[in-house]
Structure formats: structure tokens, C-alpha cells
């Protein structure tokens, strides 16, 4: 009986979890071969880098968490070193205790970076994950207070919140 109750409660939690619910918001800019699921409606804007490259950016602020995705077109003449780009961004953002790893999942090859910084007296942990596709690259950012990091929503955003377009 306890197992049935547990499975019923678990199923209900999955239904109300924004990353699993039908009401999730999908960010899919025209220049991007990736779809990114947010736990709510993100604010979308354009971002311009110092080298003239532009990206589409989506940001969502949760109660105590932050989610962001940036996607930009690339062509085969551009050299893209995501690892170096992520390390430079971590430095510019003032992250400490930075660690980076690479891997591969159902979306493709990725780099994943983790670091922390103090914001308004609170230690906040950041996790950043990037993928390079054939015609575009995407960088996912997630952050929340280190005292609760990582929550299920952060893990879902970074692992199941991104898909390749078909």
C-alpha cells in the first residue's frame, strides 16, 4: 500500500513539475538547432558579443533560481572553442572554485562548468553547460543558493531541458 501511495504522489509531482508539464515554455530561436525547455515563460532578447557575434538569449527567474540559455549561429569558417569561452566567462563573472568537465549525452558532446560566487552575502552555485551543433552553439546557465544546490529543477533543466531539433 505504501508503494502505491508513493507512486501516486510521485506521479502528481511530475505533473506539476514545470519541466515535465505540458505548460512548459520552449525557447527555440530561428538560428538555433536546439530547443530549450524553461520552467516558465522566459524573457527573450538579443545579445551581442565583443567580436560582433549575436545570440538569442532567454532568461527565467524562479523564486530562488536563475535559468538562462544563449544560442548563436556559427558557420564552418568560425573556430569555436567552447571550453576556453566558458572558462573566460567564468573569470569575467567572478566565479570561484571553477571546475570543468566534458562528456556526451543524447544531445551530443558538451562541456559542463561549475563554480560559485557570493551575491548579496549569499553563496550562489552556478552550473553552465554548452553544446556545439553543426550550425549553432548553445550555452545553458543555472544558478541557485549553494545551501539548496542542486535542486531537481536545476538538474532537469541542464539534463532534460535541451533537445536537438528534428
ABEGO torsion letter per residue (X at the ends): XAAAAAAAAAAAAAAABAAABAABBBBBBAABABBBBBABBBBBBBBBBAAGBBBBBBBBBBAABBBBBBBBBBBAABBBBAAAAAAAAAAAAGBBGBBBBBBBBAAEBBBBBBBBBBBGGBBBBBBBBBBBBAABBBBBBBBBBAAAOBBAAAAAAAAAABBBBX
